[in-house]
């Protein structure tokens, strides 16, 4: 079992897991028939889980409300990845696994030399450069399921994030249902002058449908949530009701 765990808001945990899952699916398609991913720290806005489900269709994905199901499936799994967010402590993994063996991996910024993670992890990986002083920055999550956005209006929303018009934003990521019947994944970290946007291919995963969950996650200081919500609300032009 691999456990990437880290107390910082952005150093590349989910990206590293996605890479590992892709490598396993490509390199060991026969031996790794049952691979699990569990993230107990995203509450009602499971962006990471949905991204993994879209990106790695062979992986069984579990949200924090599905911990019992995850533990049940874990008994017969070939591999499992648990991602702990910045709001969870080191003791969380023992509470979840209850004496089950695991292999702890810490992904840390390059300038961090001494921390409790160094003595805890069996493997230390170097992640993105971040300001460690903002490790406890509040996280604002908003579900947008059922809303269809135009790409032009989303660009305005993204510009406000980059230009810090509504607060000093450290981290932003989101899944958006856009007008041409596809899902966009947007990703931004402070210090980068642009937002990475990826169109996700729904055709590779029959379990993921266009009307599945979408939403955003913003980490930052002095966020004007009212203004952000207003811009977001002005960015969609159609709303449907999910009957699933």
Secondary structure, DSSP 8 states (H G I E B T S, - for coil): -EEEE-SSS-SSHHHHHHHHHHHHHHH-TTT---EEEEETT-TT--HHHHHHHHH-TTEEEE-GGGHHHHHHHHTT-SEEEEEB-TTS-THHHHHHHTT---EEEEEE-TT----HHHHH-SEEEE-----GGGTT--EEEEE-TTEEE-HHHHHHHHHHHHTTTTSEEEEEEEEEEETTTEEEEEEEETT-SS-EEEEE-GGG-TT--TTS--EEEEEEES--HHHHHHHHHTTEEEE-----
